[in-house]
Amino acid sequence: MKKYLAVLSIQILLGASLSAQLSIQLYDKIPNSIPSINKEKSETSDGILRIRNVSVPTLVMYRPAFPSEKGSAVIICPGGGYGILAASHEGSDVAGMFTSLGITAFVLKYRLPDDSIMVNKEIGPLQDAQRALQLVRQNAKHWNLDTSKIGIMGFSAGGHLAATASTHFNKPVINNPAQISLRPDFSILIYPVISFTDSLTHIGSRNNLIGKNAGLEKVREFSNELWVNDQTPPAFLVHANDDQAVKSANSKQYNEALQRHNVNTELHLYEKGGHGFGLNNKTTSDSWVEKLKTWLRGNHFL
């Protein structure tokens, strides 16, 4: 593993000078995997790139043209109900926004839960999120990043993954012999699935990750509002009250849990906007991105 990381670091350093984007495989040997044919498929419709059947996880790094000295980084988890990845308007487009601010962005193409490719599909996405955090921190010096300013962001089911990484970091599901911190320093959750409880969940996300017949204990394990504590990283949340896919109460309950533990949190609720609006809620002239910039600056991440 050490040899792999050393080679990886050299390749990334060489590649970074040639391109603002670089695709990085997360593992030399993918954990929790069953040998299978790679059936990954990408398609674009309505201007949105959707990726299906992800079995080989990667990070795509987007570096700012003028990066800050020891700057911040954010790992972006696109949504898609744990069934697809909405990889453009909740991925690469978002990365472009961050690089314009001088922040290095990583779009995570995480494995989608599938019993045919994983021994335990419930932990596959979280393994990839934890590995992404581990890898970015391991290479922070090479990429000129501050190890105390590594955040995670997620949209919809990607928000569930980001929230899970933010509340389950003390339960590693990857090999971590160097004991590198798997805790994100901040989280940005955009119309996130937070809870798997019946009253709040997006049933498609829950079924895809833990199955239709999951018991109460498993539902509780993946209901992130129940696992917030004093060490949970600060969060910035955005939701629309008319979201019919993922109830805004998901964000409200996570926000309230953070407040109970005196964790810095900021929640922005829109009257309208529905679900999946990405960077731009077209029902309002208000920009949540501008509010995010203010929040990042106020918390010394920008």
N, C-alpha and C positions, 0 to 999 in steps of 0.2 A: 504493500500500500504506500509506504514512504517513497519508494522508487517511482511509483505511478504519479504521486503528487509532485515530485520534483520535476519529472518530465513534463507533466501537465503545465506547471508554472512556467517553464521555459517556452513551451509552445504558445501559451497565452501571451507572454510578453512579446514574442516575435510577431504574433498575429495582430496584437492591439495596435501596433504602429502602422499597420496596413489598412485596417478597417475599423469602423466604429462599432461593428457587430462581430461577435464571435460565438460560435456554438460550442458548448462544452459538455461532454458526456459526464454524468454525475458519478458513475462507478466504472471501475475496471471489470468488476463482476457484480451484476445486479442482485441484491439480496432478495430473499422471499420470492424468488421467481421460479416458474416452471418452464422448461425449454419449450419453445413454440415458434411458429412462423410469425414474423413481423407483419401484422395486418394493418399497420397504421395507414390512415387515409385522410387527406386534406381536401377540402372543397370550399369554394367561395360562393356565397349567395347573399343577395341584398347588401353587398359590400362588406360582409363579415366572413372572415376566414374561420372555418370550423375544422378542428382536428379530432378524429375518432380513433379508437383502438390503440391508444398509446401504451406501448410496452417497453420502450427504450427512453428513459427520462433524460432530459437535457436542460441546461441553462443557456439562454442566449444573452450575452453581455452587451450592453449598449453604453459606450463611454462618452462623456461630454467632450465637446471640442476643446473646452478650456476647463478641465476638472479642478476642483478646489484642492488645496493642500490637505491631505488626510481628510478627505471628504466623506459624506454620507453615502450609503447605498441602500437600495430597496429591492427586495425580491417580490415579483409580481406573480400572483396566482390567478389566471383567468377563470371565469365561471363556466357553467355548462351542466350543472346538475350531476356532476360526477359521471356524466355520460359522454360529453364532448368537452373540448376546450374552445372557448370563444377567443381565439388567439390574436385577433387584430384589435378590435375596439376595447377589449379588456386585457390587452397584452402589449403588442408592439406599439400601438398608438400611445399608450400610457407611458411606455418607456421613453418615447420621444419627448413627452412633456417633461419628464424628470431630467433628461439630459439637457434640456433647454435651461434648467435651473442650476446646472452644474453638479447634479447628482447622478452617480452611476446606477444604472438600472439593470436588473436581471429578470428576464421573463422565464418562468419555470414551466416547462412542459412535463407535468407530472403524470405518472401512470394512472390510468383510469381503472377503477376496481373491476376485476374480472377473474372469476374462479379458474378460468382456463390458463391464465398466465401467472397467477399468484398462489402461493401456499395459503396465505391469509390476506384476502383482499381488503380487509378493514384497515390495515395499517399501511398499505402500499403508498397512498398519497402522502401520509404523514412522514413515512421514511424519506421520501423525496424532498419534502420541505425541510426536514431536519438536516438531511445531507446538504442541501443548498446552503443553509445557514453555516454549517460546519465548513464547507468548501470555501465560501466567501471569507470567513474569518481566517482560515488557514492561509489564504492567499492575499490577505489585506495589505501586507507590506508591499507585495509586488504590484498590487493595483492602486497603491497610494490611498488606502481607505482607513478610516478610523474604526477600530474594532468595537467601539462603544456607540457607534452610530449606524448599525446594521438593522434595518427594519424589514417588515413583511407587509404585503398588501394583498387583498383578495376581493374579488367581486362574486356575489351570489354564493354558489357552492365553493368557489375559490376563497370567499370570505370565511366559510366554515373551516376550510383547511388552514387559513391564516390564523383564525381564532383558536383552532386546536393547537397549532404550533405555539401560540401565545399562552396557552393554559396548561399544556402537557409537556413543557420543556424539561421537567424533572423526571419524565418517564421516557428515556431514550428508546427508540425502536430501531436504531442503527448501531453499528459498532463505533465506539468513541473512545479508543484507548488513551488518547491524549487529554481526555476530559475537557475538550473545547466547549465553551458555552453554546448551548442550543437555544438560548432565550433570545428572541428578537428584542431589540432595544425600543421599538415602537411598532404599532400596527395601524394600518389604514384599512378600514372595512367598509366597502361600498355595497349597499343593499345586501348585507350578508345573511346567509343561513347561519344562525347561531345555535339554535336548539333543535334537538330531535324529538322533543315532547310532542304529543298529538296536537296540542292546541296551537303550537307555533311552527312546526316544521314544514319544510318543503318536502312532501312525501317522496317525490322522485329521487331527490338527493339522498334521503335516508335509505330508501330501498336499494339504491345502487351501491351504497357504501357498506351497509351492515345487513342488508337482506330484508325481505318482507316479513319474516317470522322472528325478528330480533326481539328478545325479551326486555323487560323493564330495566334490568341491570345494564345491558348493552346500550339502550336508549339513553340512560343516565350518563354513561361513560362518555358519550359523544355530544352531550348537551353542555356547551361550553360556559354558559352563564352560571352553571353550578360549580365550576372549578376555578373561578376567579379568586385570587388571594392578593396579599400585599405585594407580592413579587410580579404580578401580571404587568406586562408593559403598558405604557400609556397608549390610548387609542383615539383615533379620529374616525367618526362614523357618519355615513350619509345614507338616507333612505327617503322614500316617498310614501306618504300615508295611503295613497291609492294603489300601492303595489299589491296586485292580486296573486302573484306567484309566491313571494316571500313576504310575510306580514312584517310591517314596520316594528311590531312589538319585539321582534328578534333584536333589533338594534337598541330599542328602549331598555330591554331587560339586561343586556350586556352593559349598557351605559350605567344603569342603576347599580349593578353588581360592582362595577369599578368604583363608583362613588362611595358605596358602603365600605370599601377597603381603602379609601383615600388615594386612589390611583387617578392620575391626570387623565381626563377624558373630555371629548367635545363631540356633541351629536348635533347634526343638522338634518331637520325633517322638512321635506317639501310637501305642500298640499297635494300636488300632482306630479306625475313623472312616470308612474308605472314601474316596470322592471326592465333592467338591462340597458339603461340609457348611457352607460359608459361615462365619458368625460363631460358630456353635454346633455343636461336636462332641458329639452327644447320647450318645455311648458313655462319656463321662467327665464328672465334676463339675468337672474342671479347665477353666479358661477361658484360651484363648490370647490373648484380647483383653486380659485383665488383665496378662498377661506383656508384651504389646505396649506397654501404657501405661508399664510400668516401664522398658522398653527405650527408648522415646521420651523419657521423662523423664531417664534416665541419659545420653542422648546430646544433651540440651539441645534437643530438637525439641518438647518439651511443657513 
